[in-house]
Amino acid sequence: MSDATRAKICGLTNAEDLTVAIEAGADAVGFVVSVPVDSPREIPSERARDLIEELPPFVTSVVVTMPETPEDARSLVEEIGPDALQVHGTDPKTIEAIGAAVNVPILGAIDAEADIDRFSAGADALLVDSLDAAGAGGTGETGDWAAAREVVRESSVPVILAGGLTPENVGEAVAAVDPFAVDVASGVEERGGRKDQDAVRKFLARAADTRTRSERTVEP
C-alpha cells in the first residue's frame, strides 16, 4: 500500500469508550443517530454533539444515520456538527441530494454488489458493509473481501471496509482488500452499545501494524 490505511471505531455511546479509542490511535470515530431500526448503539443527537465537542484535533467525527430526506440530514448536521455524515439505507440519487444539502463529506454505505459508478458520483467515499434488509450496518457478518477488492479497484472515491471485522481478522482484511480505511463496531463490543476496550486497542494496533509492515515491503 502506498498510503496508510485509516481506522474508524463506530457505534460509540459514552465518553469512556471514546477516550480509549482516541488514545489507542483511532483516525475517526462514529456515532449512530436517528435510525429507524433497533440499534443498541443509537444515541440522542445531544449526546453525540457533546461527545464530538470533546474530540481533539485530527480525529474525524462521523455521524451515522438513515435520513428520510435531505432536509433531515441537513438538520442533523447543523445540530450535531460532525466532520462527515455516513448515510445508510438509500440510493445514489438520494445520496447526491444529501450531498448537495449538507456542508460536510458524505460516506455512502453500500454492499459490494452495488452500482459503484452511480454511488461514487454522489458520495465523497464509499463504505462497503454487510448490510441488513433495511440497509443498516453493524450486523457483524463478514463481507466478501474479493468483491470488496473489486470495489476498491472500480471506485473513483476512497473505499472504507466494514462488515465483520475484528482484531483477529483486520490484518488479513487490509492485506486482501487494500481499503482507504477500516471500520468496526460490533467486532470490538463487550455487549450492545459498550466497547470491549482491550479489543479496541488490539484492533487499532493490528490495523496499524499491518499497514506499517505493508509499507516496509515497498521501500527501496
PEGILIN-V634918 format. One record per residue. RES is the residue in one small letter. SS is DSSP state (@ for helix, = for strand, . for the rest). OMEGA is omega as a letter, one per 30 degrees, with the letter a starting at -180 (* if undefined). Layout:
((RES | SS | OMEGA) (RES | SS | OMEGA))
This chain:
((m | . | l) (s | . | l) (d | . | l) (a | . | l) (t | . | l) (r | = | l) (a | = | l) (k | = | l) (i | = | a) (c | . | l) (g | . | l) (l | . | a) (t | . | a) (n | . | a) (a | @ | a) (e | @ | l) (d | @ | l) (l | @ | l) (t | @ | l) (v | @ | a) (a | @ | a) (i | @ | a) (e | @ | l) (a | . | l) (g | . | l) (a | . | l) (d | . | a) (a | = | l) (v | = | a) (g | = | a) (f | = | a) (v | = | a) (v | . | l) (s | . | l) (v | . | a) (p | . | l) (v | . | a) (d | . | a) (s | . | l) (p | . | a) (r | . | a) (e | = | l) (i | . | l) (p | . | a) (s | @ | l) (e | @ | l) (r | @ | l) (a | @ | l) (r | @ | a) (d | @ | l) (l | @ | l) (i | @ | l) (e | @ | a) (e | . | a) (l | . | l) (p | . | l) (p | . | l) (f | . | l) (v | . | a) (t | = | l) (s | = | a) (v | = | l) (v | = | a) (v | = | a) (t | = | l) (m | . | a) (p | . | l) (e | . | a) (t | . | l) (p | @ | l) (e | @ | l) (d | @ | l) (a | @ | l) (r | @ | l) (s | @ | l) (l | @ | l) (v | @ | a) (e | @ | a) (e | @ | a) (i | @ | l) (g | . | l) (p | . | l) (d | . | a) (a | = | a) (l | = | l) (q | = | a) (v | = | l) (h | . | l) (g | . | a) (t | . | a) (d | . | a) (p | @ | a) (k | @ | l) (t | @ | l) (i | @ | a) (e | @ | l) (a | @ | l) (i | @ | l) (g | @ | l) (a | @ | a) (a | @ | a) (v | . | a) (n | . | l) (v | . | l) (p | = | a) (i | = | l) (l | = | a) (g | = | a) (a | = | a) (i | = | l) (d | . | a) (a | . | a) (e | . | a) (a | . | l) (d | . | a) (i | @ | a) (d | @ | a) (r | @ | l) (f | @ | l) (s | @ | a) (a | @ | a) (g | @ | a) (a | . | l) (d | . | l) (a | = | l) (l | = | l) (l | = | a) (v | = | a) (d | . | l) (s | . | a) (l | . | l) (d | . | a) (a | . | l) (a | . | a) (g | . | l) (a | . | l) (g | . | l) (g | . | a) (t | . | a) (g | . | a) (e | . | l) (t | . | a) (g | . | l) (d | . | a) (w | @ | l) (a | @ | l) (a | @ | l) (a | @ | l) (r | @ | l) (e | @ | l) (v | @ | l) (v | @ | a) (r | @ | a) (e | @ | a) (s | . | l) (s | . | l) (v | . | l) (p | = | a) (v | = | l) (i | = | a) (l | = | l) (a | . | l) (g | . | l) (g | . | l) (l | . | a) (t | . | l) (p | . | a) (e | . | a) (n | . | a) (v | @ | l) (g | @ | l) (e | @ | a) (a | @ | l) (v | @ | a) (a | @ | a) (a | @ | a) (v | @ | a) (d | . | a) (p | . | l) (f | . | a) (a | = | l) (v | = | a) (d | = | a) (v | = | l) (a | . | a) (s | @ | a) (g | @ | l) (v | @ | a) (e | = | l) (e | = | l) (r | = | a) (g | . | l) (g | . | l) (r | = | a) (k | = | l) (d | . | a) (q | @ | l) (d | @ | l) (a | @ | l) (v | @ | a) (r | @ | a) (k | @ | a) (f | @ | a) (l | @ | l) (a | @ | a) (r | @ | l) (a | @ | l) (a | @ | a) (d | @ | l) (t | @ | a) (r | @ | l) (t | @ | l) (r | @ | l) (s | @ | l) (e | @ | a) (r | @ | a) (t | @ | a) (v | . | l) (e | . | l) (p | . | *))
